């Protein structure tokens, strides 16, 4: 059974900022964590201290190549097409650009 840890408040706040980039996407809760869904496609979510993005295969591979990126899913169990955004990018413009890529993929 997965271990669910609360997301740090500052990460939830940043998630909300990044979610505002999506404009018309819906913010929902899954397993007690915030997610963003566009046209029925979840493209961004939190699990504990991880912010995950769903990307097309080539972009997921590019993100996985960055230091600090990794699989995204409960207890690190990978969800197909999902990658954990490196913590160092979460608050940056580069991180926002990755969110926009995930949003475009959900479109």
N, C-alpha and C positions, 0 to 999 in steps of 0.2 A: 504494500500500500504506500502511495507517495506521501512524503512528508511536506506539509504545506506551512511555509513560514511567511509571516506578514511582510509585505513590501515596505521598505523604509518610506516615511512620509515625503521626504524630498524627491524620491524616485517617482512616487505617485503624482506629485506636483509637476515634475518634468514630463511624465507621461501625458498629463492633461494638456500641457503646453504643446507637445508634439501632436496630440490628437486634434488640436485646433487647426493644425496645418491641413487636415483632411476635410475641414469644413462640413460637408454633408454626410460624413460617415457617422455611424451610430456608435456610441460608447455603451458597452454592455459589461456585465459581470460574468465571469466563468470561474468556477471553483473559488469564488470570493475575490478574484483579481480582476482588474479592469482590462478590457479588450476593446479594439476598434474593428468594426465590421462595415464593409461597403458592399452593397448589392448582395448581401448574404455571405460574403467572403471575409473571414477574419484575416487581418493582415498585420496586426500589431497587438501584443499583449504582455502582461507582466506575470511572472511566476516568482515569488520571493524577490530576490535582488536582481533577477534577470529580466531584461527587456528583449523580447523576441520579435523577429520580423519574418514574414512569409514572403519569399522571393522566388523568381524563376531560377531554374537550375544554374545557369551561368553566373548570375549575380549572387546566388547563395554561395557558390564556390569562391567567388571573389571576396565576399565578406568573411567566409571561413578562413581565408588565407591571412587575414589580419590578426596580429597578436591580441589575445584576449577574447577573440570570438570563439564560439563553440556550439555544440548542439543545444537545441532548445526543446524543453519538454519537462514534464514532472520528473523530479529527481534526476535530471540530466538525460532521461530517456528521450532520444531524438524523435521529434515529430517531423514527418516528411516535408521538406521544403522550408523548414524553419531554422533560423540561426539566431543565436544570442548576440546582440550588439555589444561590442567591447565596452566595458564600463567607462573607459576614458573617452569614448565618443558620445555617450548619452547626452551630455550637456553641450555638445559642440554643433557647429554648422554642418560638419561632416556627418554627424549622427542624424541631423534633420534631413540631409540629402538621402540617407539610406531609408528613412521613413517615407520620403516621397517616392522612392523606387518601389517600396512595398505597396504603397497606395496605388501607384500606376499599375502594378501587377494585379491588384484586386479589382481594378477598373475593367 
